[in-house]
Structures are given as structure tokens and as C-alpha cells.
């Protein structure tokens, strides 16, 4: 019997792309900070001269899937991380953005056989988003851990 799992030990060869929404950047920049901290502490070269990490900024969460699809064509990534924050308001816009962003990201992942970590916060209030981006816990760290695990797993299976 073979058992396959992602590894956190050899991260130096992982090629990672991060696609991040500028909308709600008070939140998304905190998520990015947590994400980069985790990657660095796990041995991923995040320096500006690194060839192992690319960061792409887009206007909002709805644009995450098309940018993810586009950067996959640019380079051979082992894993992508999408970061965004959609905060519920008084209109149905929230439901549309969350639904279409998640469906689009999933579709790009399946079509390209590349794990894409869905790091889009979907909260009812700005307070909840702040808590999840650093006040209580920075989920950016968790998204980076998921990326390392899934990137190494899929790389070993291919």
C-alpha cells in the first residue's frame, strides 16, 4: 500500500503564485503578510530576486480566477494562492462575488491540474475580517501552509 502526503521539509523548489485582490486591502495586505511570513519560515525564498514566488494584484475578488488562469500560462507553478476579502453588505452583490469567485477559482484549478488555495475571506462584518486577518488569527498563514502541503503533494504525484 502506498500512502502519499504533502511535505513541509523540502520547500525550496516549490514555485508559488499569489493572486491578491486590492479591494478591502486593509484586510488582504494583512493576509499577504501572514502568508509570506509562513512561506519564509518554511524555507521558501520570498526575496524580490526569487524565481520561486510571483505576486499578482487584481482589483477585486471577482478578478481572481482570470488572473490565476493567466499566470498559469506565464510560468510553471506548483501551487497558487488566491487572497481576497468579501464582506457582506446590504445588497446581494456579496453572494454573486463569492459564488463566481469560488466557482471560477475551482474551475481554473481543475482545468490546469494545479492546486489553488481559496484564501478569500467571506465574512458578515469588517470586524470578523479583521479578526481573521491578524487581530486574533491570521488565516494567511494557514493558506500558505495549505499551499506548501498541496504543492508538494501534487508535485510528488505527477
Backbone as JSON Lines, residues from 0, in Angstrom:
{"i":0,"aa":"X","n":[0.84,-1.18,0.0],"ca":[0.0,0.0,0.0],"c":[0.89,1.24,0.0]}
{"i":1,"aa":"X","n":[0.56,2.19,-0.84],"ca":[1.29,3.45,-0.9],"c":[0.46,4.54,-0.21]}
{"i":2,"aa":"X","n":[1.13,5.35,0.56],"ca":[0.47,6.49,1.21],"c":[1.2,7.75,0.77]}
{"i":3,"aa":"X","n":[0.46,8.71,0.27],"ca":[1.03,9.95,-0.21],"c":[0.54,11.1,0.66]}
{"i":4,"aa":"X","n":[1.46,11.96,1.03],"ca":[1.13,13.15,1.81],"c":[2.02,14.29,1.37]}
{"i":5,"aa":"X","n":[1.55,15.49,1.58],"ca":[2.38,16.65,1.31],"c":[3.49,16.74,2.34]}
{"i":6,"aa":"X","n":[4.56,17.42,1.95],"ca":[5.73,17.55,2.82],"c":[6.02,19.01,3.11]}
{"i":7,"aa":"X","n":[6.49,19.27,4.32],"ca":[6.88,20.62,4.71],"c":[8.4,20.75,4.8]}
{"i":8,"aa":"X","n":[9.12,19.7,4.38],"ca":[10.57,19.69,4.57],"c":[11.34,20.27,3.39]}
{"i":9,"aa":"X","n":[10.96,19.97,2.17],"ca":[11.71,20.48,1.01],"c":[10.86,21.48,0.25]}
{"i":10,"aa":"X","n":[10.9,22.71,0.69],"ca":[10.07,23.74,0.06],"c":[10.86,24.62,-0.9]}
{"i":11,"aa":"X","n":[12.16,24.43,-0.96],"ca":[13.0,25.33,-1.75],"c":[12.71,25.26,-3.24]}
{"i":12,"aa":"X","n":[12.17,24.15,-3.72],"ca":[11.91,24.03,-5.15],"c":[10.47,24.34,-5.53]}
{"i":13,"aa":"X","n":[9.63,24.64,-4.56],"ca":[8.23,24.95,-4.87],"c":[8.11,26.29,-5.59]}
{"i":14,"aa":"X","n":[7.37,26.29,-6.68],"ca":[7.07,27.52,-7.44],"c":[5.65,27.92,-7.07]}
{"i":15,"aa":"X","n":[5.51,29.1,-6.44],"ca":[4.24,29.54,-5.89],"c":[3.82,30.86,-6.51]}
{"i":16,"aa":"X","n":[2.56,30.95,-6.87],"ca":[1.98,32.2,-7.33],"c":[0.91,32.65,-6.36]}
{"i":17,"aa":"X","n":[0.89,33.94,-6.06],"ca":[-0.15,34.51,-5.2],"c":[-0.9,35.55,-6.02]}
{"i":18,"aa":"X","n":[-2.22,35.4,-6.07],"ca":[-3.07,36.38,-6.73],"c":[-3.91,37.02,-5.63]}
{"i":19,"aa":"X","n":[-3.8,38.35,-5.52],"ca":[-4.4,39.05,-4.39],"c":[-5.27,40.21,-4.84]}
{"i":20,"aa":"X","n":[-6.43,40.32,-4.23],"ca":[-7.37,41.39,-4.54],"c":[-7.02,42.66,-3.77]}
{"i":21,"aa":"X","n":[-7.05,43.78,-4.47],"ca":[-6.78,45.08,-3.87],"c":[-8.0,45.6,-3.08]}
{"i":22,"aa":"X","n":[-9.2,45.22,-3.49],"ca":[-10.41,45.66,-2.79],"c":[-10.36,45.1,-1.37]}
{"i":23,"aa":"X","n":[-10.66,45.92,-0.4],"ca":[-10.52,45.59,1.02],"c":[-9.06,45.33,1.37]}
{"i":24,"aa":"X","n":[-8.16,46.17,0.84],"ca":[-6.73,45.93,1.03],"c":[-6.27,46.06,2.48]}
{"i":25,"aa":"X","n":[-7.06,46.7,3.31],"ca":[-6.74,46.7,4.74],"c":[-6.67,45.25,5.24]}
{"i":26,"aa":"X","n":[-7.53,44.43,4.71],"ca":[-7.59,43.01,5.08],"c":[-6.61,42.18,4.25]}
{"i":27,"aa":"X","n":[-6.63,42.36,2.93],"ca":[-5.84,41.47,2.07],"c":[-4.34,41.65,2.26]}
{"i":28,"aa":"X","n":[-3.89,42.88,2.56],"ca":[-2.45,43.05,2.8],"c":[-2.01,42.34,4.08]}
{"i":29,"aa":"X","n":[-2.9,42.27,5.05],"ca":[-2.59,41.52,6.28],"c":[-2.54,40.02,5.98]}
{"i":30,"aa":"X","n":[-3.46,39.54,5.15],"ca":[-3.42,38.13,4.75],"c":[-2.12,37.82,4.01]}
{"i":31,"aa":"X","n":[-1.73,38.72,3.11],"ca":[-0.48,38.52,2.37],"c":[0.71,38.49,3.32]}
{"i":32,"aa":"X","n":[0.72,39.36,4.28],"ca":[1.82,39.4,5.26],"c":[1.93,38.07,6.01]}
{"i":33,"aa":"X","n":[0.81,37.55,6.47],"ca":[0.81,36.27,7.16],"c":[1.25,35.13,6.25]}
{"i":34,"aa":"X","n":[0.81,35.19,5.03],"ca":[1.17,34.18,4.03],"c":[2.68,34.2,3.77]}
{"i":35,"aa":"X","n":[3.24,35.37,3.54],"ca":[4.67,35.48,3.26],"c":[5.51,35.08,4.47]}
{"i":36,"aa":"X","n":[5.05,35.42,5.66],"ca":[5.77,35.04,6.88],"c":[5.85,33.51,6.98]}
{"i":37,"aa":"X","n":[4.75,32.84,6.74],"ca":[4.72,31.38,6.81],"c":[5.64,30.76,5.75]}
{"i":38,"aa":"X","n":[5.56,31.27,4.53],"ca":[6.4,30.73,3.45],"c":[7.87,30.88,3.8]}
{"i":39,"aa":"X","n":[8.23,32.06,4.28],"ca":[9.63,32.34,4.64],"c":[10.09,31.4,5.75]}
{"i":40,"aa":"X","n":[9.28,31.23,6.78],"ca":[9.66,30.4,7.92],"c":[9.74,28.91,7.55]}
{"i":41,"aa":"X","n":[9.12,28.56,6.41],"ca":[9.19,27.17,5.94],"c":[10.19,26.99,4.8]}
{"i":42,"aa":"X","n":[11.06,27.98,4.6],"ca":[12.17,27.82,3.68],"c":[11.94,28.26,2.25]}
{"i":43,"aa":"X","n":[10.8,28.86,1.95],"ca":[10.55,29.36,0.6],"c":[11.25,30.7,0.44]}
{"i":44,"aa":"X","n":[11.98,30.86,-0.64],"ca":[12.67,32.13,-0.91],"c":[11.63,33.15,-1.38]}
{"i":45,"aa":"X","n":[11.38,34.15,-0.54],"ca":[10.39,35.17,-0.89],"c":[11.05,36.51,-1.22]}
{"i":46,"aa":"X","n":[12.35,36.49,-1.45],"ca":[13.05,37.74,-1.76],"c":[12.6,38.27,-3.12]}
{"i":47,"aa":"X","n":[12.83,39.55,-3.36],"ca":[12.42,40.16,-4.63],"c":[13.13,39.54,-5.83]}
{"i":48,"aa":"X","n":[14.29,38.96,-5.61],"ca":[15.04,38.34,-6.72],"c":[14.66,36.87,-6.91]}
{"i":49,"aa":"X","n":[13.73,36.37,-6.12],"ca":[13.35,34.96,-6.18],"c":[12.6,34.62,-7.47]}
{"i":50,"aa":"X","n":[12.9,33.47,-8.0],"ca":[12.16,32.94,-9.15],"c":[11.08,31.97,-8.7]}
{"i":51,"aa":"X","n":[10.95,31.77,-7.38],"ca":[10.0,30.8,-6.86],"c":[8.68,31.41,-6.41]}
{"i":52,"aa":"X","n":[8.56,32.73,-6.47],"ca":[7.35,33.38,-6.0],"c":[7.0,34.55,-6.89]}
{"i":53,"aa":"X","n":[5.75,34.58,-7.33],"ca":[5.2,35.71,-8.07],"c":[3.95,36.18,-7.35]}
{"i":54,"aa":"X","n":[3.75,37.5,-7.29],"ca":[2.56,38.1,-6.69],"c":[1.88,38.97,-7.73]}
{"i":55,"aa":"X","n":[0.59,38.73,-7.93],"ca":[-0.19,39.47,-8.9],"c":[-1.35,40.15,-8.18]}
{"i":56,"aa":"X","n":[-1.46,41.46,-8.35],"ca":[-2.55,42.23,-7.75],"c":[-3.67,42.42,-8.77]}
{"i":57,"aa":"X","n":[-4.91,42.25,-8.32],"ca":[-6.09,42.47,-9.17],"c":[-7.04,43.41,-8.42]}
{"i":58,"aa":"X","n":[-8.0,44.03,-9.14],"ca":[-8.9,44.97,-8.47],"c":[-9.74,44.37,-7.35]}
{"i":59,"aa":"X","n":[-10.33,43.21,-7.58],"ca":[-11.21,42.61,-6.57],"c":[-11.25,41.11,-6.68]}
{"i":60,"aa":"X","n":[-12.03,40.49,-5.82],"ca":[-12.09,39.03,-5.76],"c":[-12.69,38.41,-7.02]}
{"i":61,"aa":"X","n":[-13.55,39.13,-7.69],"ca":[-14.15,38.61,-8.92],"c":[-13.1,38.43,-10.03]}
{"i":62,"aa":"X","n":[-12.02,39.18,-9.95],"ca":[-10.96,39.09,-10.97],"c":[-9.9,38.03,-10.64]}
{"i":63,"aa":"X","n":[-9.99,37.4,-9.49],"ca":[-9.01,36.39,-9.1],"c":[-8.91,35.23,-10.1]}
{"i":64,"aa":"X","n":[-10.04,34.64,-10.56],"ca":[-9.93,33.49,-11.45],"c":[-9.22,33.79,-12.78]}
{"i":65,"aa":"X","n":[-9.54,34.9,-13.42],"ca":[-8.93,35.19,-14.72],"c":[-7.44,35.48,-14.57]}
{"i":66,"aa":"X","n":[-7.06,36.13,-13.49],"ca":[-5.64,36.38,-13.27],"c":[-4.91,35.08,-12.95]}
{"i":67,"aa":"X","n":[-5.54,34.2,-12.17],"ca":[-4.94,32.89,-11.88],"c":[-4.74,32.11,-13.17]}
{"i":68,"aa":"X","n":[-5.73,32.11,-14.01],"ca":[-5.64,31.4,-15.3],"c":[-4.51,31.99,-16.15]}
{"i":69,"aa":"X","n":[-4.39,33.3,-16.14],"ca":[-3.38,33.97,-16.96],"c":[-1.95,33.71,-16.47]}
{"i":70,"aa":"X","n":[-1.73,33.71,-15.16],"ca":[-0.36,33.5,-14.7],"c":[0.07,32.04,-14.82]}
{"i":71,"aa":"X","n":[-0.91,31.13,-14.82],"ca":[-0.56,29.72,-15.05],"c":[0.06,29.57,-16.43]}
{"i":72,"aa":"X","n":[-0.41,30.34,-17.4],"ca":[0.15,30.3,-18.75],"c":[1.54,30.92,-18.79]}
{"i":73,"aa":"X","n":[1.84,31.81,-17.84],"ca":[3.12,32.53,-17.81],"c":[4.26,31.65,-17.31]}
{"i":74,"aa":"X","n":[3.97,30.8,-16.35],"ca":[5.04,30.05,-15.71],"c":[4.51,28.72,-15.17]}
{"i":75,"aa":"X","n":[5.4,27.82,-14.87],"ca":[5.04,26.51,-14.32],"c":[4.98,26.6,-12.8]}
{"i":76,"aa":"X","n":[3.79,26.7,-12.27],"ca":[3.59,26.79,-10.83],"c":[3.25,25.43,-10.25]}
{"i":77,"aa":"X","n":[3.67,25.2,-9.02],"ca":[3.27,24.0,-8.29],"c":[1.96,24.24,-7.55]}
{"i":78,"aa":"X","n":[1.72,25.49,-7.18],"ca":[0.51,25.84,-6.43],"c":[0.27,27.35,-6.53]}
{"i":79,"aa":"X","n":[-1.0,27.73,-6.48],"ca":[-1.38,29.14,-6.41],"c":[-2.16,29.38,-5.13]}
{"i":80,"aa":"X","n":[-2.07,30.61,-4.64],"ca":[-2.87,31.04,-3.5],"c":[-3.65,32.27,-3.96]}
{"i":81,"aa":"X","n":[-4.96,32.26,-3.75],"ca":[-5.76,33.44,-4.05],"c":[-6.17,34.08,-2.73]}
{"i":82,"aa":"X","n":[-5.98,35.38,-2.63],"ca":[-6.31,36.11,-1.42],"c":[-7.31,37.21,-1.72]}
{"i":83,"aa":"X","n":[-8.35,37.28,-0.93],"ca":[-9.34,38.33,-1.09],"c":[-10.17,38.45,0.17]}
{"i":84,"aa":"X","n":[-11.03,39.45,0.2],"ca":[-11.94,39.64,1.33],"c":[-13.25,40.2,0.8]}
{"i":85,"aa":"X","n":[-14.31,39.43,0.99],"ca":[-15.64,39.87,0.58],"c":[-16.47,39.97,1.85]}
{"i":86,"aa":"X","n":[-16.92,41.2,2.12],"ca":[-17.66,41.48,3.35],"c":[-19.11,41.76,3.0]}
{"i":87,"aa":"X","n":[-20.0,41.06,3.67],"ca":[-21.42,41.16,3.36],"c":[-21.94,42.58,3.58]}
{"i":88,"aa":"X","n":[-22.71,43.04,2.65],"ca":[-23.34,44.36,2.76],"c":[-24.85,44.21,2.75]}
{"i":89,"aa":"X","n":[-25.53,45.27,2.34],"ca":[-26.99,45.27,2.34],"c":[-27.58,44.79,1.02]}
{"i":90,"aa":"X","n":[-26.72,44.44,0.04],"ca":[-27.23,44.01,-1.26],"c":[-26.8,42.57,-1.54]}
{"i":91,"aa":"X","n":[-27.27,42.03,-2.62],"ca":[-26.93,40.66,-3.0],"c":[-25.59,40.58,-3.73]}
{"i":92,"aa":"X","n":[-24.91,41.69,-3.89],"ca":[-23.61,41.71,-4.57],"c":[-22.63,40.72,-3.93]}
{"i":93,"aa":"X","n":[-22.66,40.64,-2.62],"ca":[-21.81,39.71,-1.85],"c":[-21.96,38.28,-2.37]}
{"i":94,"aa":"X","n":[-23.21,37.83,-2.49],"ca":[-23.49,36.46,-2.92],"c":[-22.95,36.18,-4.31]}
{"i":95,"aa":"X","n":[-23.12,37.14,-5.2],"ca":[-22.64,36.98,-6.58],"c":[-21.11,36.88,-6.61]}
{"i":96,"aa":"X","n":[-20.44,37.79,-5.92],"ca":[-18.97,37.81,-5.93],"c":[-18.41,36.52,-5.33]}
{"i":97,"aa":"X","n":[-18.91,36.12,-4.17],"ca":[-18.41,34.91,-3.52],"c":[-18.65,33.69,-4.4]}
{"i":98,"aa":"X","n":[-19.84,33.56,-4.93],"ca":[-20.18,32.41,-5.76],"c":[-19.32,32.34,-7.01]}
{"i":99,"aa":"X","n":[-19.24,33.43,-7.74],"ca":[-18.5,33.42,-9.0],"c":[-16.99,33.3,-8.79]}
{"i":100,"aa":"X","n":[-16.46,33.93,-7.77],"ca":[-15.03,33.83,-7.49],"c":[-14.67,32.39,-7.13]}
{"i":101,"aa":"X","n":[-15.45,31.77,-6.26],"ca":[-15.14,30.4,-5.85],"c":[-15.3,29.42,-7.01]}
{"i":102,"aa":"X","n":[-16.36,29.55,-7.79],"ca":[-16.54,28.66,-8.94],"c":[-15.43,28.85,-9.97]}
{"i":103,"aa":"X","n":[-15.06,30.1,-10.22],"ca":[-14.02,30.38,-11.2],"c":[-12.66,29.84,-10.77]}
{"i":104,"aa":"X","n":[-12.32,30.02,-9.5],"ca":[-11.04,29.53,-9.0],"c":[-11.0,28.0,-9.05]}
{"i":105,"aa":"X","n":[-12.09,27.37,-8.67],"ca":[-12.16,25.9,-8.72],"c":[-12.01,25.41,-10.16]}
{"i":106,"aa":"X","n":[-12.67,26.06,-11.08],"ca":[-12.6,25.66,-12.49],"c":[-11.17,25.78,-13.02]}
{"i":107,"aa":"X","n":[-10.5,26.87,-12.73],"ca":[-9.12,27.06,-13.18],"c":[-8.22,25.98,-12.58]}
{"i":108,"aa":"X","n":[-8.43,25.65,-11.32],"ca":[-7.64,24.61,-10.67],"c":[-7.81,23.27,-11.36]}
{"i":109,"aa":"X","n":[-9.04,22.87,-11.59],"ca":[-9.32,21.58,-12.22],"c":[-8.81,21.53,-13.66]}
{"i":110,"aa":"X","n":[-9.04,22.58,-14.41],"ca":[-8.64,22.6,-15.82],"c":[-7.13,22.55,-16.0]}
{"i":111,"aa":"X","n":[-6.38,23.06,-15.03],"ca":[-4.93,23.15,-15.16],"c":[-4.17,22.18,-14.26]}
{"i":112,"aa":"X","n":[-4.9,21.36,-13.52],"ca":[-4.31,20.37,-12.62],"c":[-3.29,21.01,-11.67]}
{"i":113,"aa":"X","n":[-3.65,22.17,-11.15],"ca":[-2.81,22.9,-10.21],"c":[-3.66,23.23,-8.99]}
{"i":114,"aa":"X","n":[-3.18,22.87,-7.8],"ca":[-3.96,23.26,-6.63],"c":[-3.98,24.78,-6.47]}
{"i":115,"aa":"X","n":[-5.16,25.3,-6.21],"ca":[-5.3,26.72,-5.94],"c":[-5.98,26.85,-4.58]}
{"i":116,"aa":"X","n":[-5.28,27.44,-3.66],"ca":[-5.8,27.62,-2.31],"c":[-6.78,28.8,-2.32]}
{"i":117,"aa":"X","n":[-7.99,28.55,-1.86],"ca":[-9.03,29.58,-1.81],"c":[-8.89,30.37,-0.52]}
{"i":118,"aa":"X","n":[-8.15,31.45,-0.59],"ca":[-7.89,32.3,0.57],"c":[-8.72,33.56,0.54]}
{"i":119,"aa":"X","n":[-9.99,33.42,0.2],"ca":[-10.88,34.57,0.15],"c":[-11.75,34.54,1.4]}
{"i":120,"aa":"X","n":[-11.56,35.52,2.27],"ca":[-12.41,35.63,3.45],"c":[-13.81,36.02,3.03]}
{"i":121,"aa":"X","n":[-14.79,35.36,3.58],"ca":[-16.19,35.7,3.32],"c":[-16.84,35.91,4.68]}
{"i":122,"aa":"X","n":[-17.0,37.17,5.04],"ca":[-17.46,37.5,6.39],"c":[-18.7,38.39,6.36]}
{"i":123,"aa":"X","n":[-19.38,38.41,7.49],"ca":[-20.56,39.26,7.63],"c":[-20.18,40.69,7.97]}
{"i":124,"aa":"X","n":[-19.05,40.87,8.68],"ca":[-18.67,42.2,9.14],"c":[-17.18,42.45,8.93]}
{"i":125,"aa":"X","n":[-16.8,43.7,8.93],"ca":[-15.39,44.06,8.84],"c":[-14.64,43.58,10.08]}
{"i":126,"aa":"X","n":[-15.3,43.57,11.22],"ca":[-14.67,43.09,12.46],"c":[-14.27,41.62,12.3]}
{"i":127,"aa":"X","n":[-15.15,40.81,11.75],"ca":[-14.82,39.39,11.52],"c":[-13.63,39.26,10.58]}
{"i":128,"aa":"X","n":[-13.6,40.07,9.53],"ca":[-12.49,40.03,8.58],"c":[-11.17,40.43,9.26]}
{"i":129,"aa":"X","n":[-11.22,41.47,10.09],"ca":[-10.02,41.9,10.82],"c":[-9.53,40.8,11.77]}
{"i":130,"aa":"X","n":[-10.46,40.14,12.43],"ca":[-10.08,39.05,13.34],"c":[-9.4,37.91,12.59]}
{"i":131,"aa":"X","n":[-9.85,37.61,11.39],"ca":[-9.31,36.5,10.61],"c":[-8.03,36.88,9.85]}
{"i":132,"aa":"X","n":[-7.74,38.16,9.82],"ca":[-6.53,38.61,9.1],"c":[-5.45,39.13,10.04]}
{"i":133,"aa":"X","n":[-5.58,38.86,11.31],"ca":[-4.48,39.23,12.18],"c":[-4.79,39.62,13.6]}
{"i":134,"aa":"X","n":[-5.97,40.15,13.88],"ca":[-6.24,40.57,15.25],"c":[-6.25,39.36,16.19]}
{"i":135,"aa":"X","n":[-6.94,38.3,15.79],"ca":[-6.97,37.07,16.59],"c":[-6.13,35.97,15.95]}
{"i":136,"aa":"X","n":[-6.22,35.86,14.65],"ca":[-5.56,34.79,13.91],"c":[-5.38,35.26,12.48]}
{"i":137,"aa":"X","n":[-4.21,35.05,11.9],"ca":[-4.01,35.45,10.51],"c":[-4.14,34.22,9.63]}
{"i":138,"aa":"X","n":[-5.28,34.11,8.95],"ca":[-5.52,32.96,8.09],"c":[-4.58,32.91,6.9]}
{"i":139,"aa":"X","n":[-3.9,34.02,6.59],"ca":[-2.89,34.0,5.54],"c":[-1.84,32.93,5.81]}
{"i":140,"aa":"X","n":[-1.47,32.77,7.08],"ca":[-0.52,31.73,7.49],"c":[-1.06,30.34,7.11]}
{"i":141,"aa":"X","n":[-2.34,30.1,7.43],"ca":[-2.96,28.81,7.13],"c":[-3.0,28.54,5.63]}
{"i":142,"aa":"X","n":[-3.31,29.58,4.86],"ca":[-3.37,29.41,3.4],"c":[-2.0,29.03,2.86]}
{"i":143,"aa":"X","n":[-0.95,29.62,3.41],"ca":[0.41,29.28,2.96],"c":[0.74,27.84,3.34]}
{"i":144,"aa":"X","n":[0.36,27.4,4.53],"ca":[0.59,26.01,4.92],"c":[-0.13,25.04,3.98]}
{"i":145,"aa":"X","n":[-1.37,25.36,3.66],"ca":[-2.13,24.53,2.71],"c":[-1.43,24.48,1.36]}
{"i":146,"aa":"X","n":[-0.89,25.62,0.94],"ca":[-0.2,25.69,-0.34],"c":[1.05,24.82,-0.34]}
{"i":147,"aa":"X","n":[1.82,24.88,0.71],"ca":[3.03,24.06,0.81],"c":[2.66,22.58,0.75]}
{"i":148,"aa":"X","n":[1.66,22.21,1.55],"ca":[1.26,20.8,1.59],"c":[0.72,20.32,0.24]}
{"i":149,"aa":"X","n":[-0.2,21.07,-0.33],"ca":[-0.79,20.64,-1.6],"c":[0.19,20.74,-2.76]}
{"i":150,"aa":"X","n":[1.02,21.78,-2.76],"ca":[2.01,21.92,-3.84],"c":[2.97,20.76,-3.85]}
{"i":151,"aa":"X","n":[3.46,20.37,-2.68],"ca":[4.41,19.25,-2.62],"c":[3.72,17.92,-2.91]}
{"i":152,"aa":"X","n":[2.47,17.77,-2.48],"ca":[1.73,16.53,-2.74],"c":[1.5,16.32,-4.23]}
{"i":153,"aa":"X","n":[0.94,17.32,-4.88],"ca":[0.63,17.18,-6.31],"c":[1.93,17.04,-7.12]}
{"i":154,"aa":"X","n":[2.96,17.75,-6.72],"ca":[4.26,17.63,-7.39],"c":[4.77,16.19,-7.3]}
{"i":155,"aa":"X","n":[4.6,15.55,-6.16],"ca":[5.08,14.18,-6.0],"c":[4.2,13.17,-6.74]}
{"i":156,"aa":"X","n":[2.94,13.5,-6.96],"ca":[2.05,12.59,-7.67],"c":[2.17,12.68,-9.19]}
{"i":157,"aa":"X","n":[2.67,13.8,-9.69],"ca":[2.78,13.99,-11.15],"c":[4.05,13.44,-11.72]}
